[in-house]
Amino acid sequence: MRRAAWVWCAWCAAAAAWLAPAAGAATIHTFTVSPTILTAARQRVTLRAEVAPSARCLLSSRPRIASLPRHVSCAGGAARVRFTLPGNTTGSFRRIAFTLRTAGSTRTVSLVQAAAVPTARAFAVDPTSLPGAGGTIKLSARVSRASSCRFSVTPALPDLPRSVRCPRATASTTVSVPASTSSRATTYTFTLLVTGAGGAVRRDGVRFTEGAATPTTTTTTTTSTSNGVTPIASPPFFEVCNNASELSGPATPPAGAVVIPAGEDLGAYDTPDTTYYFAAGIHTLGAGEFSQIIPGDNDTYIGAPGAILSGQFENDSAFTQTATGVTIEYLTIEDFTPPGGQGAVNHDSGADWTIEHDTIENNAPGAGVMAGTDDVLSDDCLTLNGEYGFDAYAADDTSALTQGPSNVTISGNEISDNDTCNWEDDSPDPVPAADIQPTCAGAGQFDGCGCSGGGKLWEVDGATIDGNWVVNNFNAGLWADTDNTGLTFDANTIDGNYAEGLIYELGYNAVIDGNLFEDNAWGAGPGNPGFPTGALYVSESGGDSRVPGPNSGVFQIDDNQFYDNWSGVLLWEDANRFCGNTLTTNADDTCTLIDPSVYYDASDTPQSPPTAGGCGEYDLTGATPGSDSGSPSADYYDNCRWKTQNVSVSGNVFYFLQSAIPGCEAATNSCGENGIFSEYGTEPAWSPYKGFAISDAITTEQNNLFADNTYAGPWSFMYYDQSDVLTLAQWQAVGQDAP
């Protein structure tokens, strides 16, 4: 204790010597701190003082800040001190007082630093599944800086307590799950909201699955389960549209942002590396068709709660051109008029754009948003757009392999009620009159173009499509069309789309895993008897190890659930569809991805007599499987066509209650069918694929296999060609779903 006292006195003496003025006492006239209110994050703070006459100053703080200098020179009558204030890691607000002393004066100022945001980690449910008889589960999470914890669940569980105590480290509760009364497995999705002095944090996506009640109908299964259907844990789906927790932006602009007031926005808003903050209210871009925002590189556009960017049905697009690193978030972007094949947002498919937490709606007749290389569409509401919710297509920054965008991410979005312009000319029009935008008329739709739905992917080299809710679109839900490769579809809920839930056409190398397909193709199915309209339609697509990149060599359809779709999984290969067929049209004159220097579309410039080179009449005439032909000599027969090959369909649940599907007459009108089939090839006259050559190939030569799937309901199976519909026993006899 004596030594400590001696040290303190020595420090006092040193301070007194430092403060002693050369002549007379100094007065501190002003002493300020900036800023005075801080977030919890680590940041720079400035202290300023005016002192007369010049003096030496001593600076201190309470609590003590290690980075704060103690001795300050007030020479010239002024002092400025800049230092870094450490972040506040506590759950309480922190007041910090700063004191400046001279030999004759003392002043104190203070600032307030916000509390740290609470944390919630390891949010989990145990167990993650129970049989249909119900039981008890436990929810738990590790929390910190929390004052309260609230649980919620969809669908509702009456026994779930809404609020629980939050001790220093744990939030937990037990829940009683009643016995199921449903014929399907039920997935419950839990949310935890942790609040504290520093704000709130939400944790989503914890799932628990309760099995189905014991079925009361007769089922046919390929497994020995006594209850008919063995449920797989369903993926979650979250309503994004109208969900303020997903779509509401910050109430105040970020530091340094340029604030754009509501009204007519005629500024350029294109300075690189700038954040623009749209205040609440309606923003417009003027009356011109091409009035638009052209971002600079690394620009960020953020909407306040209630910020709307409206095209007034006058402007084609909201954000255009090819800047990189652009971020658009928390905006409602509506009523633009992109033409067909174009989009209201990211019109030119700029690379490395992040479009998140936006509502993109009522844009027609084209798409809501385009997606290019390295783009991310996340947690958006893409709804009621004329052609697509999103369209992944690019002419710049493209893959050398596919000539389209690469590394695209579509995650956590709601993609709903798109194709409001009825591009496929379906009759009767499935779009409610109230949802048809005035700009649909005369836009080039109604041509059955095969170019509409919830979302389209063209020539994409690598994409992840996960966690989306794809619902009630007026054509297909998702459509991968022409030379896509390396796509993964995981944990999506694809529900109630007018036509197929997912189409994979003329492509390669995919994983389709853990998705829920429900009530798809009820609209299109009845109008196409003799050809099943599936929840998942694979057309001229398969695994090929010669095409590099993600998923190379595989095409897996595993661990999905199919409930009450018009039909299930269809593997199809059109005998008359191949690169170089002058009687069919391939988008953008594309060809297969197998060595484009040899195998390219030679039908662009047909000559008489035919000349050598590429996939065309000269090189395909007389070609046979596995043999070279033409000039230069190559295997044109096998490599000028897209093949449904190496497709594995395994571990899926197929549930089919005929009475639940309007107009379903089972095999009579191709309802409740899976299949592997082709057709009798007929054209052109020189085609080497005529007759049943492709029916033979797709069923026995191209390694397509259904295995270990579970069936409930009166399923049938189209096999070889459209005239052959098999029972389950016959399907198993040809080697599919072998018991």
Secondary structure as UniProt FT lines:
FT   HELIX           2..19
FT   STRAND          27..34
FT   STRAND          37..38
FT   STRAND          43..52
FT   STRAND          55..62
FT   TURN            66..67
FT   STRAND          71..74
FT   HELIX           75..77
FT   STRAND          78..85
FT   STRAND          94..101
FT   STRAND          106..113
FT   STRAND          119..126
FT   STRAND          129..130
FT   TURN            132..133
FT   STRAND          135..144
FT   STRAND          148..154
FT   TURN            158..159
FT   STRAND          163..164
FT   STRAND          170..177
FT   STRAND          186..196
FT   TURN            197..198
FT   STRAND          199..210
FT   TURN            226..227
FT   TURN            241..242
FT   HELIX           244..247
FT   TURN            255..256
FT   STRAND          258..260
FT   STRAND          263..264
FT   TURN            272..273
FT   STRAND          275..278
FT   STRAND          281..284
FT   TURN            289..290
FT   TURN            297..298
FT   STRAND          300..303
FT   TURN            305..306
FT   STRAND          307..310
FT   TURN            312..314
FT   STRAND          327..329
FT   STRAND          332..334
FT   TURN            340..341
FT   STRAND          343..345
FT   TURN            347..348
FT   TURN            351..352
FT   STRAND          354..356
FT   STRAND          359..361
FT   STRAND          367..371
FT   TURN            373..374
FT   STRAND          376..378
FT   STRAND          381..383
FT   STRAND          390..392
FT   TURN            400..402
FT   STRAND          406..411
FT   STRAND          414..416
FT   TURN            420..421
FT   TURN            423..424
FT   HELIX           433..435
FT   HELIX           438..440
FT   TURN            441..442
FT   STRAND          453..458
FT   STRAND          461..466
FT   STRAND          469..471
FT   STRAND          476..481
FT   STRAND          485..490
FT   STRAND          493..495
FT   STRAND          502..505
FT   STRAND          510..513
FT   STRAND          516..518
FT   TURN            520..524
FT   HELIX           525..527
FT   TURN            529..530
FT   STRAND          534..539
FT   TURN            545..546
FT   TURN            550..553
FT   STRAND          555..558
FT   STRAND          561..563
FT   STRAND          567..572
FT   TURN            575..576
FT   TURN            579..580
FT   TURN            582..583
FT   HELIX           587..589
FT   TURN            596..598
FT   HELIX           602..604
FT   HELIX           617..620
FT   TURN            621..622
FT   TURN            625..626
FT   TURN            630..633
FT   HELIX           636..639
FT   STRAND          647..650
FT   STRAND          653..655
FT   HELIX           658..660
FT   TURN            662..663
FT   HELIX           666..669
FT   STRAND          673..677
FT   TURN            685..686
FT   TURN            688..689
FT   HELIX           693..696
FT   HELIX           697..701
FT   STRAND          705..707
FT   STRAND          710..712
FT   STRAND          716..720
FT   TURN            722..723
FT   STRAND          725..726
FT   HELIX           728..733
FT   TURN            734..735
//
